[in-house]
Amino acid sequence: MVTEAGCFNAQDDNGYCAGVIPAVGKAFKKIQFPEKMRDPVVFSQITTRNKDLPMVLRMKGVNKKKFMI
């Protein structure tokens, strides 16, 4: 899926918000949704140039307003 950053009908069943999160590091960082979401589902991935070390992405606390990554 490719989309522009921003929100489209965030409160509808087919609405979404998309964006890019800057580098986080080792500690959790709170990410606020630009708009309140109805039933959020968060998709994420790691991009890196470090091919030798395995990377793990962790998320917690997903709710209608924010999540931690």
Sine and cosine of phi, psi and omega as CSV:
sin_phi,cos_phi,sin_psi,cos_psi,sin_omega,cos_omega
0.00,0.00,0.75,-0.66,0.06,-1.00
-0.84,-0.54,0.75,-0.66,-0.02,-1.00
-0.49,-0.87,0.30,-0.95,0.10,-0.99
-0.98,0.20,0.49,-0.87,0.07,-1.00
-0.92,0.40,0.61,-0.79,0.01,-1.00
0.74,-0.68,-0.09,-1.00,-0.03,-1.00
-0.90,-0.43,0.54,-0.84,0.07,-1.00
-0.67,-0.74,0.93,-0.36,0.01,-1.00
0.75,0.66,0.80,0.60,-0.09,-1.00
-0.85,0.53,-0.46,0.89,-0.02,-1.00
-1.00,0.01,-0.11,0.99,0.01,-1.00
-1.00,0.04,0.28,-0.96,0.04,-1.00
-0.88,0.47,-0.54,0.84,-0.04,-1.00
-0.97,-0.26,0.25,0.97,0.00,-1.00
-0.98,0.18,0.27,-0.96,0.01,-1.00
-0.40,-0.92,0.30,-0.95,0.21,-0.98
-0.78,-0.63,0.64,-0.77,-0.01,-1.00
-0.72,-0.70,0.51,-0.86,0.02,-1.00
-0.07,-1.00,-0.07,-1.00,0.00,-1.00
-0.84,-0.54,0.71,-0.70,0.02,-1.00
-0.98,-0.22,0.77,-0.64,0.03,-1.00
-0.92,0.39,0.16,-0.99,0.00,-1.00
-0.77,0.64,0.69,-0.72,-0.10,-0.99
-0.98,-0.22,-0.70,0.71,-0.06,-1.00
1.00,-0.08,-0.46,-0.89,-0.11,-0.99
-1.00,-0.02,-0.40,0.92,-0.03,-1.00
-1.00,-0.07,0.43,-0.90,0.06,-1.00
-0.91,0.41,0.56,-0.83,0.04,-1.00
-0.78,-0.62,0.72,-0.70,0.00,-1.00
-0.99,0.17,0.76,-0.65,0.04,-1.00
-0.88,-0.47,0.88,-0.48,0.04,-1.00
-1.00,0.05,0.69,-0.72,0.16,-0.99
-0.94,0.33,0.57,-0.82,0.04,-1.00
-0.89,0.45,-0.47,0.88,0.06,-1.00
-0.69,-0.72,0.41,-0.91,0.08,-1.00
-0.90,0.43,0.74,-0.68,-0.03,-1.00
-0.99,-0.17,0.44,-0.90,0.01,-1.00
-0.98,0.21,-0.87,0.49,0.06,-1.00
-0.67,-0.74,0.99,0.14,-0.14,-0.99
-0.94,0.34,0.59,-0.80,0.18,-0.98
-0.80,-0.60,0.77,-0.64,-0.07,-1.00
-0.95,-0.32,0.81,-0.58,0.12,-0.99
-0.95,-0.30,0.68,-0.73,-0.01,-1.00
-0.54,-0.84,0.31,-0.95,0.06,-1.00
-0.47,-0.88,0.33,-0.94,0.04,-1.00
-0.96,-0.29,0.72,-0.69,0.17,-0.98
-0.87,-0.50,0.74,-0.67,-0.05,-1.00
-0.47,-0.88,0.37,-0.93,0.11,-0.99
-0.99,-0.17,-0.04,1.00,-0.02,-1.00
-1.00,0.03,1.00,-0.07,-0.09,-1.00
-0.99,0.14,-0.24,0.97,-0.09,-1.00
-1.00,0.04,-0.47,0.88,-0.05,-1.00
-0.98,-0.21,0.73,-0.68,0.09,-1.00
-0.93,0.36,0.54,-0.84,0.00,-1.00
-0.84,-0.54,0.57,-0.82,0.04,-1.00
-0.77,-0.63,0.72,-0.70,0.05,-1.00
-0.95,-0.30,0.79,-0.62,0.00,-1.00
-0.87,-0.49,0.63,-0.78,0.08,-1.00
-0.74,-0.67,0.46,-0.89,0.09,-1.00
-0.40,-0.92,0.25,-0.97,0.13,-0.99
0.90,0.43,0.58,0.81,0.02,-1.00
-0.95,0.31,0.85,-0.53,0.09,-1.00
-0.62,-0.78,-0.18,-0.98,-0.12,-0.99
-0.93,0.38,-0.30,0.96,-0.09,-1.00
-0.91,-0.41,-0.42,0.91,-0.15,-0.99
-0.33,-0.95,0.10,-1.00,0.19,-0.98
-0.44,-0.90,0.26,-0.97,0.03,-1.00
-0.93,-0.38,0.67,-0.74,0.02,-1.00
-0.70,-0.71,0.00,0.00,0.00,0.00
